[in-house]
Each structure stands twice: as structure tokens, then as C-alpha cells.
């Protein structure tokens, strides 16, 4: 019979293989009656708990626990590692009731003050959104480490309690790069970009070196603020630290950030710097999207074709970017061809955004009949009032009153409370000399309490 040490060596060798671990599991069950209750045996079961709880089937960790409890010849006690992995499995499974049961079992087993078990509980309750319970476990812990603090901070951020997260972060005795990254990401995700960027600068000023995760977290704040200087600083730091060469995500984000900060020249330089073998679909989509937002339709089309030559299959975001580029660049025929390619070759099922780009493109070019026909072909399950508003705007620009009336009827079938629709149609009537109709539209807008949304300027 194979002994515990041999099985343990097999577990360590094949820990990432589900099939191998299941075979070892079966051997261990057969051998368990003859294996003495030793540290090696406990480590074996813990290795299985770890593999199952952190893998694709965490429910198997719970099933294993229940099976072991039914084996009378095995001891029914489990150590801190077992409980930590089982609690993690509950968090992944999002089974609050089961997690509470393991919490109770861990207390009965004497782990109410154990650092790792209690940290796992804080993380589990935070994942569930049971923040009161997470805080309660945290407060009752005699000792905490940085992982404990970060687990609760991350939980508050995840559930939108940014104020609580910041208070906890400020209390944290030894703030590390993980905690700084978490709070920066929290502010960025909650659209408080100035605070996120300020925190990032404070972190760097304290001598804490950002990781690639920190860099990726701060990029949304940079491009939302249009802060080209910060983008350049991150670029320089990435070159000096080696992050630019080690993580393609950083370079892809740089391409995207430079484009959104208005410096397409730098975006292209970064893209060209990426080794051709490392460029992935995100790299190409980022540069195509950049060309699109800068009205550089031809360059976007050329890049799309180069991407295809690299045998990369475009996804829905890539197609959305190239359709947007064709729309803003006036490349109608090219845009129609890309749409046909997307549909006819079955590469991507078009959604409302793809149709929106296409209708916007046709509307800009004055091809209103084609745009209306396309709008009428949109499947009902994805039809959106924004599509018809886009067409109404095109009718207004090209002064097509008859089509505007038809489009307005479609809009009113979906929504009647948006004042901008009435204003556009009213102005169109007035521009064509139909003042009585213009006045009727304005009156109807007032009767339906559909005020126009006030304008907003960042200048």
C-alpha cells in the first residue's frame, strides 16, 4: 500500500491537475484506513481542501469535508488550514448560510482567535456583503495582519462604502502597496478621479513603489481627467521599472490612456514599441479605438487590416471601434463592408451599439433612407430609443421634416419624457416655416412635463 509520504509527493507534483488530484483522492480514501493519523495525513487532506477550494469546483471541498466527517475510523478534527480553505470555498460559492456554519464549527474547534481563520472569515463576510459581520469579526481579533486589514477595506470598497473604507485605511498601522492600490482603485471606480490621482501621488511620495496592478488601477483616473502629464510620468516609470516590458496590460493601457488624453502620436509610438509577437487583440483594439476617437478613419481601417493579417479574430469591441472610426471619418462604404463582414461571416452578433454606429454613420452622410431601413431591421429585443434619437438628430441636421415626424412617432412609442426630442422636432418645423406645428410640439412638451436637460460645459 502506498504510504502517506508518497501520496503527498504526488499531490505536490500534480496540485494544478484536477484529474490527477481526483485519482490521488481516490487512492487516499482507499488507503486511509491503514494510514495512521499523522501530520503527513493531515497535510494530505489539507492539500485536497486547498486544490478544491481554490479551483473551478469549490463545492468539492465542502463535499470532502462532509465525507470525512462520516468516516468513523478517521479523526473528526480539522486544523486551521482546513478551516481557512473551507471558508474560502464558501466565499467563492457565495453560500452565506454554509459560511456561517463553518464559522460556528471553527469556534467550536478553538480557532476563534486564530489569525488566518479569522482573516478568512473577514474576507468571506466581506465577499457576501455582510459588512456588519465582517467588521464584528475584525474588531474581535486580538491580532491582525495586513491581509486582514486589506480584506475588510476591499469589502467596503466592493459594496460602495468608500467612506468606511477610507476611515479604515487611514487607521491601518502599516499601509502597503496592496492597501494603497485598493483604496486608489476604489476612488477611481467611484468616479472620484482627482482623489484617486492625489492618493497615487501621495503613495509614490512616501516611497512605496506601485506594482502593475496599481498602475492599471490609476489609468482610468488619468484618462478621465485628461491628465497627459501623469500619463507621461507613468510611461517613464514603466520604462525604468521594467513594467512596460514585463506586462502587456500596462502597454495596452498606455495606448488607450494616451489616446483618451488627446495625444494620439504618443499612443501610436507606444503601440509600435510593443513587440509584434506580444501584441494581442486588446493592443490592436486600443489603437483602433484611439484612431476612431480622433477621427482618423483611414488609419483605423489600415490597422484593422493589419490585425487581420496577424490572424487575430476581432471581437465585438474591435468591430464597435472600427465602425465608430468609419462613422467619424466619413468612410461609409468601408463601414458597411465591416458590418457585412461581422454579420455574414458570423464573427460577432451585432448589438444595439453596432447598429447605433451604423445609423450614425449613414445619418452623417445624409443617407437617411438607408439609416431608417436599418433602424427598422433591428431585432425588437435589443431595440433602443437612443437609436431613433440618433436618426432624429440626423433628420434635423439634414432638414428632413417628413422622416423626422415618422421617427418622432417611434420615439414616443418608447419614451415621452425627454424634452430634447420635442425641441429638435419643434426647431425643425420652425426652420421649414411650419410655425403652428412647432408651437404644438412645444405645448405637448409642456403638457407631458418633459423639460429639456440643461447643458454642461467643462470649460
NORHU-V631849 format. One record per run of one state. SS is the DSSP state (alpha for helix, beta for strand, coil for the rest). FROM is the first residue (numbers start at 1). LEN is the number of residues. If there is no record, write none. Layout:
((SS | FROM | LEN) (SS | FROM | LEN))
//
This chain:
((coil | 1 | 3) (alpha | 4 | 10) (coil | 14 | 4) (alpha | 18 | 14) (coil | 32 | 7) (alpha | 39 | 16) (coil | 55 | 4) (alpha | 59 | 12) (coil | 71 | 9) (alpha | 80 | 14) (coil | 94 | 2) (alpha | 96 | 13) (coil | 109 | 6) (alpha | 115 | 14) (coil | 129 | 2) (alpha | 131 | 10) (coil | 141 | 5) (alpha | 146 | 13) (coil | 159 | 3) (alpha | 162 | 10) (coil | 172 | 5) (alpha | 177 | 13) (coil | 190 | 3) (alpha | 193 | 13) (coil | 206 | 6) (alpha | 212 | 14) (coil | 226 | 2) (alpha | 228 | 14) (coil | 242 | 1) (alpha | 243 | 4) (coil | 247 | 1) (alpha | 248 | 13) (coil | 261 | 3) (alpha | 264 | 10) (coil | 274 | 7) (alpha | 281 | 13) (coil | 294 | 3) (alpha | 297 | 13) (coil | 310 | 6) (alpha | 316 | 14) (coil | 330 | 2) (alpha | 332 | 13) (coil | 345 | 7) (alpha | 352 | 13) (coil | 365 | 3) (alpha | 368 | 9) (coil | 377 | 8) (alpha | 385 | 13) (coil | 398 | 3) (alpha | 401 | 14) (coil | 415 | 4) (alpha | 419 | 13) (coil | 432 | 3) (alpha | 435 | 13) (coil | 448 | 12))
//
